[in-house]
Amino acid sequence: MSSISKVKQSIVLTSTGQLQKLKPSDGSAISITKAQIMTIFGQASNSDAEIKIYNEVGSATAKNLIFHGKFATAANEVQEFKLPGIGIYADVGAYVVLTNCDFCYVAGTF
């Protein structure tokens, strides 16, 4: 029996911005508009790193916060947030705000 997975990794973000994926036809980056986020990975650039994800495009409005992860006591510590069940659903977009974080990416279906 074979299994086909539609789980993908986003493009790695090195600063605050819109979560993106690669367009299959030409490999260019496009914004993710609908996503089932299952895992979030980040590396700290300093202590008290934070990753926030908002269900929106181009900005960060508190009422649209869908994930807030805090981690690290020093630089270069890595953290993987595995979300239980089917994860978190973003139906508008996924805007990511990084604080004291070198980079971040997510895995999920989008």
N, C-alpha and C positions, 0 to 999 in steps of 0.2 A: 504494500500500500504506500502510495506517495502522498506527500503533503505539500501544498502550494501556499506559501506565505506571502502576504501583501505588506508585511512590515518593512519599513524603510528607515534610513537614517537621514536626518536633515543635514543641510550644509552647516558646517561649524561656524558659530558666531563668535567673534572676538571682541565685540562691543555691543551695546544696546542696539536693538533693531528688530526688524521683521524676520520671523522664522521663514527660511526658504528651502526649496528642494530643487533638484535638477530636472529640467524639462527633458523628457525622454527623446524628443525629436532632434534636438541639437545640443543638449548639454548646458544650455544657459540657465541661470538662476531665475526662479519665479517664486513669488510669495505663496505660502501655504494658506489657503482660505478655510479649509475644513480639515480637522485632524483629530484622530483618536490617539492621544499621547500616552504612551505606556512606560517609557523610561526617560529620565532626564539625567544627563551627565555633565559635570563641570569640574574645572580645576581652579583652585583659589590662587589669587595673586598676593593675598594678604590674609590676615585673620578676619573672621566674621564675614565671610563671603556670602552673597545672597543671589539667588536666581528667582525672578518673578516673571510669571507668564500671564498675559492679559488676553482675553477673548475679544480682540479688536485689531484694527489695522492702523498703524502709524502713530499711536499714542498710548498712554498708560492712564486709564481712569480707574480709580480705586474700586468702583462698583463692579468692574469687569475682571477683577483679579481671580484667576482660576488655580494658580499654584504659587506658593511662596516657600522656598527652601533655603535654610540657613545652614552653613557648615564651616569647618576649618578653624584651627587654632593658630595656623601659620601658613605661609606661602607654599605653593606646590602640592598641597593636599588635594586629593581627588575625592569626589563624591558621586555615587550613583543612586538616584532616587527611583526605585522600582515601585510603580503605582499599582495597587491591588486591583483585582477584577479586570475590567476592560479599560481602566485608565481614566483619563480626563478628556472630555470632548470639547473642542473649540469649533464653533460653527460659523464664526465670522472671520477669524484670523488668529494668529499667535504672535503677539508683540512681546519681546523678551527684554527685560531690564536686568543688566548685570551690575553688581556692586562687588568690588574686590575679587573679580573673577576673570581669569585669563581667557577662558573660552567655555562654550556650552554647546551641546547638541542634544537632540531628542531622537528617540526611536518610536515609531508608531505607524499608523496607517493614515496616509494622506495622498 
